[in-house]
Amino acid sequence: MQEVSRGRSTSTIVGGRTKPVNVKKLDPNYVVGFIDGEGSFSISVCKHATLKRRLEIRPEFEMELREDDAEIIYRIQKTLGCGSIYRLDYKRYDWQPHIKLRVGRIQELSEILIPFLEKYPLQAKKRLVFKYFKQIVYLFRDKKHLTDKGYQKTLALREKIRAFSKKHYRNR
């Protein structure tokens, strides 16, 4: 995965081509609808040798589209004002290349993405996932995830989010 753009950059490169600097913002309601359909709020847990608990927990928001729809991802990034864009090459699966918008920095999640989604609320069941995701981000922002109680609460909220996944969702 290769990073190709930061939320506040002046130019971006995808597939060797420079994208125009004057990317236009989208209607915020369009962006919210797009997030309802294509966005993903996740809490990843990875092994980490140097951390006290030997696990790293990361809240992340992501959206991914085929590269031929890259303009929409850039316009969403511009509208949100945060996140990084990556080009994903899926040759081993014989798929088209994709573009991913990822917001993983706690400051961007808590100060930009969450306020945006509070001002322009999600309409589909993803709003329930967002409610738990937001609580986790605030635990991280306030450094409460570093305590035993906060760590356990983070994992419990993650399980609530996982209950909404395609594999676990049962007519809520």
C-alpha positions in Angstrom: 0.0 0.0 0.0 1.5 3.3 -1.1 0.4 6.6 0.5 -0.3 9.2 -2.2 -2.1 12.1 -0.5 -2.5 13.8 2.9 -5.7 15.6 3.7 -4.2 19.1 3.4 -1.7 18.5 0.6 -1.3 20.8 -2.4 -1.0 18.0 -5.0 -1.6 14.3 -5.2 -0.3 11.5 -7.4 -2.2 8.4 -8.5 -0.9 6.0 -11.0 1.9 8.3 -11.9 -0.5 11.2 -12.8 -0.7 14.5 -10.8 -4.2 15.3 -9.7 -5.4 19.0 -9.9 -4.9 21.1 -6.8 -8.4 22.5 -7.1 -10.4 19.5 -6.1 -14.0 20.6 -5.4 -15.8 19.8 -2.1 -19.0 17.7 -2.2 -22.3 18.4 -0.6 -21.9 17.1 3.0 -25.1 15.1 2.8 -23.7 13.3 -0.3 -20.6 12.4 1.7 -22.7 11.1 4.6 -24.7 8.9 2.3 -21.5 7.6 0.8 -20.1 6.8 4.2 -23.4 5.0 5.1 -22.9 2.8 2.0 -19.1 2.5 1.6 -17.5 3.7 4.9 -16.0 1.4 7.5 -15.4 2.1 11.2 -13.1 -0.5 12.6 -11.0 -1.2 15.6 -8.0 -3.3 14.7 -6.0 -5.3 17.2 -2.4 -6.3 16.3 0.4 -8.0 18.2 3.0 -5.5 19.3 6.2 -6.6 21.0 7.1 -3.4 22.8 3.7 -2.5 24.3 2.8 -3.5 27.9 -0.1 -5.7 26.9 1.6 -6.9 23.7 -1.4 -5.7 21.7 -1.9 -2.5 19.8 -5.5 -1.3 19.3 -6.2 1.2 16.6 -9.5 2.9 15.7 -9.7 3.6 11.9 -12.2 4.9 9.4 -11.8 3.8 5.8 -13.4 4.0 2.4 -12.2 2.2 -0.7 -13.2 2.4 -4.3 -11.8 1.3 -7.6 -9.1 3.6 -8.9 -11.3 4.7 -11.8 -13.6 6.4 -9.2 -10.6 8.1 -7.5 -12.1 11.6 -8.0 -14.9 10.9 -5.6 -12.4 9.8 -2.9 -10.4 12.9 -3.4 -13.5 15.1 -3.2 -14.6 13.3 0.0 -11.1 13.9 1.5 -11.4 17.5 0.5 -14.9 17.8 2.1 -13.8 16.1 5.3 -10.5 17.9 5.5 -8.6 14.9 6.8 -7.3 11.5 6.0 -4.7 9.9 3.8 -5.3 8.4 0.4 -3.5 5.2 -0.7 -3.4 3.2 -3.9 -3.9 -0.5 -3.5 -2.8 -2.9 -6.2 -4.8 -6.1 -6.2 -2.9 -7.9 -9.1 -2.7 -11.1 -7.2 -6.5 -11.3 -7.1 -6.8 -10.1 -10.7 -8.8 -7.1 -9.6 -8.6 -3.5 -10.7 -6.4 -1.2 -8.6 -8.3 0.6 -5.7 -8.0 3.9 -3.9 -8.5 4.0 -0.1 -9.2 7.0 2.1 -8.0 6.2 5.7 -8.4 8.3 8.8 -6.5 6.8 11.7 -5.0 9.7 13.6 -6.9 10.2 16.9 -6.8 14.0 16.5 -8.3 13.8 13.0 -10.9 11.3 14.1 -11.9 13.3 17.3 -11.6 16.9 16.0 -12.7 16.5 12.3 -14.5 13.3 11.4 -16.6 12.9 14.5 -17.9 16.5 14.5 -18.6 16.3 10.8 -20.8 13.1 11.4 -22.5 14.7 14.4 -23.4 17.8 12.3 -24.5 15.6 9.3 -25.7 12.3 11.0 -25.5 8.9 9.4 -29.0 7.5 8.4 -28.4 3.8 8.1 -27.6 1.2 10.7 -24.0 2.3 10.5 -25.0 5.1 12.8 -25.1 2.5 15.6 -21.5 1.4 14.8 -20.5 5.0 14.8 -21.9 5.5 18.3 -19.6 2.8 19.7 -16.7 3.9 17.5 -17.0 7.5 18.8 -16.8 6.2 22.4 -13.6 4.4 21.6 -12.0 7.4 19.9 -12.8 9.5 22.9 -11.2 6.9 25.2 -8.1 7.2 23.1 -8.2 11.0 23.0 -8.4 11.1 26.8 -5.7 8.4 27.1 -8.2 6.3 29.1 -7.5 3.2 26.9 -4.1 3.0 28.7 -5.8 2.1 32.0 -7.0 -1.4 32.7 -10.6 -0.2 33.0 -10.4 1.8 29.7 -8.6 -1.1 27.9 -11.5 -3.5 28.9 -14.1 -0.9 27.9 -12.4 -0.5 24.5 -12.5 -4.2 23.9 -16.1 -4.5 25.0 -17.1 -1.6 22.6 -15.1 -3.3 19.9 -17.2 -6.5 20.3 -20.4 -4.4 20.0 -19.0 -3.0 16.7 -18.1 -6.5 15.5 -21.7 -7.6 16.2 -22.7 -5.4 13.2 -20.2 -7.0 10.8 -21.5 -9.1 7.8 -20.3 -12.2 9.6 -22.1 -11.5 12.9 -25.1 -9.3 12.0 -28.4 -11.0 13.0 -31.5 -8.9 12.3 -30.9 -6.2 14.9 
